[in-house]
Amino acid sequence: MKRILSLFALSALLLAGCAELQQVAQTIYNEERPLTQTEIIAGLKQALTVGVDSSVAKLAASNGYLNDLAVKILLPPEAEVITSNLSKLPGGQQMVDKVITGINQAASDAAKEAAPIIANSIKSMTIQDAAGILTGGDYAATDYLKRTNYDALLKLYQPKIEGSLDKKLVGNLSAQQSWDEMTGKWNQVAGSLVGQVANLQTVETDLSAYLTQRALDGLFLKIGETEKNIRQDPAARVTELLKRVFGKTNN
């Protein structure tokens, strides 16, 4: 009886050993066999989806743009002369801060709608696109998304920005109304005789267009950071497919 039990135990160990050997062999095979076109495309689509979802989640969070200095949206450069002078007046800095807070909140609101728009471009990726992206630089995939999506995103994104800009903020004023009030007062001064003598320039910037461009630039910046991280840091490859596709390209 003891002999039978011993043989059974030995057989179990051998079977377990065979299973482990098969697993190791399969791993070696997976590492050595070439990537298929299907795997390349699937891996890149997965990387883009991970990058987009991660970026959107960060920017769409409360104060996602406002608290991130890399993407925080400031007033257009043309407004610098306004803000520098308004900040010297009572209540002027509070008005400037209110506008900046408002436009960054608007960008975070709009970021929530970015992922479905970009997803269409990810789905339509071709074999040729994938090949170029796989062997491209750290931001090749992000550049592809920007190249294929930017115009459409501007058209689809701007109405959402405008809608967010029209939301009432503190004091029952929207960011757009605050901007119009601030630039309106400045333009009155700049257009006056005194302003002309002082060579002050009026500000005619389209706030929603400016904000849309800055918001999208910030989004693609974040997507690019995630892509670079996936390419360079194995720990950032959160799925087996990403590990295989990008592990191959970095060997």
C-alpha angles and dihedrals in degrees: 000000000000090000091053091050091049092051090048091051092048091050090050091052092049092049091049090049091051091051091052091047090051090050092051091046091050091050091051090047092050091049094048103040116091121258113259122227089247091055092047094052093042092048094050092046089050092049091050092047091050091048095048095045092047094047094046092049092053096046096040092054119101107291089357092149098029096056096043110081091196092065104017108135115230127186117283115279089248088066095059092094089053096048094045091055098037092052088064092058126080108272092002097114091049089056092050092048091049092054093047092049091048097052092047091051088050090053092051090051091051094045089068088069097047101084098063091049094051091043090072090061092048091053093051096053112134131212089255091052091049094049092052093046095047093055095034130099129284092285102036094116092046091049089052091053092047093047095048099037111030101091093043091047091052091054095043098036102048097068088054090050091049091049091052091047089056093056113114115250133181112331091023090279125126124222089252092052091048090051093047091048093049096045092040092057091045094049090052089057094041091050095049124094091257091051093049091050089051089048093237115172124222120234117233100165117148099232098198093050092047092046093048092053093047093046092052092044088054091049093052090046089058093045088051092052091053092047092051090048092052091049095048107029118058090199089064092060096094098181134050091243092055090048091052099044099042094033088060094050093051097048 
